[in-house]
């Protein structure tokens, strides 16, 4: 289970625990109080805007990030 902790570097709120509940911890912290010293896996970056989550190639075009391997 993940839980909120205070960052020893910046003093803002971050997470600790298993890493499977990070989004839940993130949603409980006020905007502007999230530590940026550590990644927030599974949480979309609001600063990225409406296109967040879409991978782009060098030309700026959307590209697929999934791969199918047949064994």
C-alpha positions as CSV (number, residue, x, y, z in Angstrom):
1,X,0.0,0.0,0.0
2,X,1.2,3.5,-0.8
3,X,1.1,6.5,1.6
4,X,2.0,10.2,1.7
5,X,5.3,11.2,3.2
6,X,7.3,14.5,3.3
7,X,10.3,14.7,0.9
8,X,13.6,15.2,2.8
9,X,14.9,17.3,-0.1
10,X,12.2,19.8,-1.0
11,X,9.8,19.4,1.9
12,X,6.8,18.8,-0.3
13,X,4.6,15.8,-0.3
14,X,5.6,12.6,-2.1
15,X,4.8,8.9,-1.8
16,X,6.3,5.7,-0.3
17,X,5.2,2.1,-0.5
18,X,4.6,-0.5,-3.1
19,X,4.1,1.8,-6.1
20,X,0.7,0.4,-7.0
21,X,-1.4,3.1,-5.4
22,X,0.6,6.2,-6.3
23,X,-2.4,7.8,-8.2
24,X,-4.5,7.6,-5.1
25,X,-1.8,9.4,-3.0
26,X,-1.4,12.0,-5.7
27,X,-5.1,12.9,-5.7
28,X,-5.0,13.5,-2.0
29,X,-2.3,16.2,-2.2
30,X,-3.2,19.8,-3.0
31,X,-2.1,21.3,-6.3
32,X,1.4,22.8,-6.0
33,X,2.4,20.6,-3.1
34,X,3.6,17.6,-5.1
35,X,7.3,16.8,-4.8
36,X,9.1,16.8,-8.2
37,X,12.2,15.0,-6.8
38,X,10.7,11.6,-7.5
39,X,8.6,10.2,-10.3
40,X,4.9,9.7,-9.8
41,X,4.3,6.4,-11.8
42,X,0.8,6.1,-13.3
43,X,0.0,9.8,-12.9
44,X,-0.4,12.0,-16.0
45,X,1.5,15.2,-16.0
46,X,-1.0,18.1,-16.0
47,X,1.6,20.4,-17.6
48,X,1.7,18.2,-20.7
49,X,-1.7,19.4,-21.7
50,X,-4.4,17.7,-23.7
51,X,-2.0,15.5,-25.7
52,X,-0.7,13.8,-22.6
53,X,-0.2,10.1,-22.9
54,X,0.2,10.1,-26.7
55,X,3.7,9.1,-27.9
56,X,5.1,11.2,-30.7
57,X,8.0,10.5,-33.0
58,X,10.8,12.9,-34.1
59,X,8.4,14.5,-36.7
60,X,5.8,15.2,-34.0
61,X,3.4,12.6,-35.3
62,X,1.6,10.1,-33.0
63,X,3.3,6.8,-32.9
64,X,2.2,3.5,-31.3
65,X,3.9,2.5,-28.1
66,X,2.6,-1.0,-28.0
67,X,4.4,-4.0,-29.4
68,X,3.1,-7.5,-30.1
69,X,5.6,-10.4,-30.1
70,X,4.5,-13.8,-31.3
71,X,6.6,-16.6,-29.7
